[in-house]
Amino acid sequence: MTDLPPGWVETTVGRLVRAEYGKGLRAADRDATGSVPVYGSAGLAGFHSDALVTEPVVIVGRKGNAGACFVSVLPCWPIDTTYFLRVPDGVSPQFLGSQLRTRQLGSFDSSTAIPSLRRPDLESARVVLAPLNEQRRIVAAIEEQLSRLDAADASLAAATARALALRAGIVANALAGDWPVRELRDVTAAQVYGTSAKASVDPSGVPVLRMGNISDGKLDFSSLKYLPAAHPDVSKFDLEVGDILFNRTNSPELVGKSAVFESRERMTFASYLIRVRLTEECDPRWAVLVINGPSGRRYVAEVRTQQVGQANVNGTKLAAMPIPVPPLEEQRRIVARVEEQLLAIEALRAGIERAQRRSATLRRAVLEQAFKGKLVPQDPTDEPAATLLTRIRAERDTAGSTSKQRTATL
């Protein structure tokens, strides 16, 4: 960091404070009626009757949500997925905590399984220190600015919820008719599981659609893997316009998501998907509207099986799914009307997402300006941070010497 304002200094977390490990506390030992907040790497994780630390601390995620930062000015219990920093006199915990949130501590993660943050990496993270009075002014300015953004974000979240509810209502109303109900197999010409061949990232091959390519009832081609064009599974599991792709294995809330293939590009599909080709009695867009709609989701929830967090709906159960079958022209008319209405909803959601991205950008800009010393004016009468840092180091050295003397006399 360069070009710091007068009176500021650059240092590291470890020069200010030693990171201490949180202490394990079983969920069964947490007390719903306790007054002491329990913090994990994802934030508030319950309450307890006793405190591990009583002074203000900055809590940093160690495992799981590595690098996440929370501030507690009240007695609290940071558990063993966290570090906690006992903030020394002269440092505002909110100033340090807000600053650490901008440092992307999670980028230090070098684990191959559970994301984790090593203590040396946390203590080596570079931070700036402003005069204490300026720290307080900065924290007040940040809270004022971010409270406005919080209010705006809450309004955007409420708007998103309304848009989703409106979308669900449109689909439910469209499917509320008195039509003959048949099993999906009655209007199916062919049904087959996809290829289990290992795909690669070589884009010279033929794209293989996977469960992640189905999103919100549509196919998303932004992340693809490929099979060599000469691979026998390419022709065996080819896709045609109008094919339905049904996700047979996924998490319980996502299993059964479906979409219609409408691309003219040659593609195939993976084994976690089932390809369904319908007879001329049923429009595939209508069938997908039903499968992704309320009755389809209820059916999937009733027939799915689950093992180790993954849910499955096999081809036999898919074929038995009840599906209303109005006359073909009515199917097409309803689908066209629903698609028109959903386009308006998607335009609304896109506008909300743009506003949310702008809010996130403004949030980052506020914090960036704050820790460059550009959010509030400096006061030349404030005690320089260099003096404060020298005092903190002297106090730590004294505390360390005292601790060693006590150990030597034991």
N, C-alpha and C positions, 0 to 999 in steps of 0.2 A: 504494500500500500504506500502510495506516495502523495505528496501535496496535502498533508494533513493540516488542519487549521492550527493557529498558534495555541499552545497550551495542551495539545493532544500528543499522545505517544502511541506507537505500535508495540505490541507485545504478543505473548501467547497465552493460551488458557493455563498452561502449566506454570507460568511465572506468576499468575494471579492466585491460583488455587489448585489443590490436588484433587483429581477425580477419585471419588470413593465408590466402591461397589454397593449397590442396593442389597437388601437382605431378603431372602425368600420368605414368603408368607402364603401358605396354602389358601386356595379359595375357600375351603371349608372353615378356615380360621378367621375369615373376614366377617365383620359384624355389621349387619345391615342397619343397626341402630347406633353404630359408633359415630363419633364426631371427627375422627382423624382420616383424611383422604388417603387412599392407597393409590400409588401411581405405578403403572407399567409403561412399557415402551410405546403403547398406543394411547397413553393418557390416563384419565381417571379409571381405576379398576376396582372400585369398591371403597369400603370404609372399615375402620378398625378402632378399637378403644385405646390403643397405645400408639405412641409416635416413635419412629426410628430417629428422626431429627426434629429439633424444635426451632432452629433458626431458619431464616429465609434461604432457600436453595434453588438452584437451577437443576432440573432433572433432564437427563439426556438418554435417549434410547440406546441400549447396548446390544440387544438381540431382538430380532423381529423387525420392528419399525426403527431400524438403526439410524441414529442421528436426529430423531425427532426431539424437540425441546419443549419443556414445560416449566413454568415458574410457580413456586409455592412460597408465599410469605407466611403461611400458617404451619403449625406442626404437621408433619406428614410421614408417610411410610413409603419410600421408593423400594420396589421389589427387585429381585435379582436379575431382571432383564434390563436394568437401568444402571447408569452412574448418577451420582448426585454431587453437586458442587456447592460447598458451604461458602457463600459469597462473603468476602472480607469487608470490613468497614471501609467506606469510601467508594464502593462499587454498588451501583443499583442492580438488584437481581433482574429487574425488567430490562434494563439496558443491556446486560450481558446475554440474557435469554433471547431477546429479540434479535440481537446481533448474531448469535449462533444459528438462529433459524435461517439466516441469509447465507451461511457459510457452506451449505450443502454437505454436511458431515457424512451423510450416507454415501458420498462418492468415495470415501475411504474404504468402503467394504471390499474385502478381498476373499470372502468366503465362497464356497461352492454349494452350500446348502442353505442354512438359515442366515439371512443377512446379519452381519455383526460389525461392531465398531470397536477397534482395539483402543485400550486406554492411552498408549503412547501417541496414537493418531489424534485422539481427542485433545490431549494435552499439548500437542504440537500445533493445533489449529491457531492461526494468527487472528488476533482481534485488535481493535483500537480501544484506547481508554481516553475519555474526555474528562475535564474537571467535573467533580461530583455535582455541583449546581447545574452545570450544563447537561449532564446525564439526566438529571431530573426534568429539565425543560424539554429535552429530546423525548423522553418517555411520555410526558404529557402531550406533546405534539403528535407523537405516533398514535397514542390512544385516541386522540380526537379525530385524526384522519382515518384511522382504521375502523373506528366505530361507525363512521358514515359509510364506509365500504361494506362493513358487516350488515348494516341496515339494507343497503342496496342488494347485497348478495341474498339476504333473507327474502326480499321481494322477488328476486329472480328465481329462487328455489320454489317459492310458492307458485309463481307463474308456470314453472316447469311441471309441478304437480298438477296444476289445473289443465295444462295441455295434455298430459298423459291421461288424466281422467276423461277429458273430452274425446281423446283418441279411442279409449276403451269403450266409451259410450257409443261412438259412431259405429264401431265394429259390432257391438252387442245388438244395437238397434237394427243393423243391416241383416243380422242373422236370425232375427225374431220373426219367423214366418211359419205358416202351417203347411209344411211340405212333406212329402214321403221321406222317411229316413231309411237308409240302407247301410250296409257295411261297406267300407272302402273297397274291399276286394271285389264287390259287385260291379264297380266301375273302373277296375284296374285291369289293364292289358298285360302288364309285366311289372315285376318287383324283384330287385336284386341288391345284394350288399356290394360295397365298393372294393377296390383293390387293397390288399395288405402289403403290396410291394413298397420297398423303402424309396421315398422320393428324395430329391436333392434340390439345391438352390441354383443349379445350372439352368439359366433361362432359355437355353437352346432347345429344351425338351417341351413336352406337352404339360400344361398346368394341371395339377391335381387339387381339386377342391376338397377342403377339410372342414371340420366342424367350426373352426374359427372364422371361416369365410361366410357363414350365415349370421347375419346380424339384423335384428329388428325386422324380420320378414323379407329381407333382401339379401342378395349375394354381394359380398365385398371382395373385390379382386386386388386389394392393395398389398396383401401378404400371401404369396404363392410359393408352392414347391412344385417340382417337375419330375416327370418320368421321361426317359429317352423315347423319341417318337417310334422307334422300332420295338419297344417293349410290347409283348403280346397283350398285356392288360389294357393298353391304350385303346385298342379296337374293341376288346371284350367289354370294357366299361365306359364306352363313349357316351357323351351326353348330347341330347337333341333338344332343340327349342321346345319348351313345354314340359320337360321333365321336372318332377318334384324331387327335391333333395330333403330327406328327413333325417335329423340328427338323432341316432338311436342310443348313443352313450354320451353322457355329460354330467355336470352337476345336477342335482334334483330340480333346481329352478330353471335350468336351460335345456335339459333333455327334451326332445320332441320339437325343438324349433325347426322351422321349415321355410323353404323358399322355392320359387320357380326359376329354372334355368332359362334365360332369354337371350343369351349371347350367341353370336354366329361363329365365335372362335372355337377351335377344337379344344376340348377339355375332357378330363375324366374325374373320378372322385374316389375318395379314400374309404376304408372299411368301416369307419364310424358313422358313415352315412348310408342311407338306403335310397336307391333310385326307384321312383314310382312313375310308370307311364300309364296314363288313364285312357279309357275308351272315349269315344266321341260323345258320350252322354254327359260328361262332366268336364267343365273348364278347369284346368289346373290352378288358375288364379282363385277360383271359387273354393276349390278344395283346400288350398293353403290358407285362405281366409278362415275357413272352418277349423283347420288343424291348429292355427295360431290363436284362434278366438277362444271365448270362455268355455264352450262345450268341449273343444279339443284339448284345452289345457286341463280341464277337470278329468277327462278320460285318461290322459297321460299320467296324471297324478295318481289315479286309481290303479292303473295296471303296471306301473314301473316297478322294477325290482332294484335293490340298492345293496352295494357292497363297497366298503372302504371309501365312502364319500362319493362314489360314482353311481349314477342311476342308469338303468337300461330299459329300453322298450324294444323288444325283438320284432322281427318281421311279421310273425303270426299275430301278435297283439295289434300291430299297426294295421294289418289287413282287416281286423275285426272292428276297427274304429267306426262308430256310428257317424254317418254324414247325411245331412238333409240334401235332397237332390231336387231342386225346383227345375222347371223347364230350362233348357240350355240358354235360350234368349234372356230369360229372367236372371239367370246366373250372371250373364255378361253385363246386363243392365245394372244390377246391384254392384258388381265389382267396379264398373266404370264410375258409378256415383261415389262409392267408398274411396276409390283412389283419388278422385278429385278433391274430396273433403280432407283426406289425409295429407295431400300435397300442401293444403293451406296450413294444416297443423305442423307439418315439417318445416314450412317456411317460418312459422312462429317460433318453433324450437331452435331453428338455426339462428334467428335473431337473438334469442335468449342466450345461446351459447356464445355468440359474438360479444354480447354485453358481459358475460362471465369472464371471457378471456381478457377483455379490456380492464375489468375490475382486478383480475390477477396481475395484469401488467402494472396498473396503478399501485397496487399493494407492494409489488417489488420495487417500484420507483420510489415510493415513500421511504422504505427501509434503506434503499441504496443512498438516497439523499441524506437520510438521518446519520448514517455512519461515515459519510464524507464531510459531515459538519455543515451541511447546506440546508438543514431543515429549520434550525433556529439560529438567531444571532449569537456570536460569542461575547462574553463579558471579560474584558482584560483584568478585572479585579478578582476573578475566580482563581483559586489555587491551581497551579499548573498540574496536569496529570503526571508529569515526571516526578514531582515531589510526592504525590500520592503513591505512585508505584514504588518509589524508594522506601516509603514508610511501610507499605505492604510487605516488601521483601525483608525489611529489618524485623518486622513482627514475626514473619514466618521463620527467619533464622533464629530468633530468640526462642520461639516455641519449640523448634527442632532441638536446640541446645538443651533446653529444660527437659525435654522428653528423654534425651540421651543420658542426662545426669540421673534421672529417676531410674532408668533401666540399669545403670551402672551400680546403683546402691541396692538393688534388689538381690 
